[in-house]
């Protein structure tokens, strides 16, 4: 019998990182703290199924936290309240509040952050594309929803494809799972095509044999390589001037 996704191990095995819980945010901290560190904010998907545990406790996000902390980055996993389609504004507020908390932490360099979105959390990307803060070095999205699924009634604010019309769109790293749901892949294709028309660079990481949730469901070299490629692209964004 297959395990629930939240109990499925991450595809990599980085050394565990010290973690602290602050309200809706878990901070995974580098072992060697040589001063303020850059940070990556991890934004889980949704809407969450009833009874699902806090995503901060899912093995996949514990893995991502450790993977980033190993590289000298503070990884912040946000537990936002996306339980129904009507909750996107609430979840967006939770993410914005978490970002403020993270940037105020003295162990974090407040001018070097990347936001990394997953699955249904991808629609929350729109705000950050539309109005890029000066400290936002880039955004990443892994098997994301970039347009609402057919039949979803979601506030028009949460359409990342429309936010590409902004004048200062941040660099984007996008990981596409080749075996994802067709409607999710269609949204990804529409997004990348729109970005190309506007001249917005998108770093595309392909996982041809990956399913939605490949970073836990598909324990393969291809999955591991894709996660590391996305991580390294994010590290490059954090180091860029």
Secondary structure, DSSP 8 states (H G I E B T S, - for coil): ----GGGS--SS-----EEEEETTEEEEE-SS--S-EEEEEEE--SS--TT---GGGSHHHHHHHHHHHTTT-EEEEE-----SGGGHHHHHHHHHHHHHHHHHSTTEEEEEEEEEEEGGGGGGHHHHHHS--TTEEEEEEES--SS--TT----TT--HHHHTTSSS---EEEEEETTS-HHHHHHHHHHHHHHHHHT--EEEEEETT--TTHHHH--SHHHHHHHHHHHHHHHHHHH--
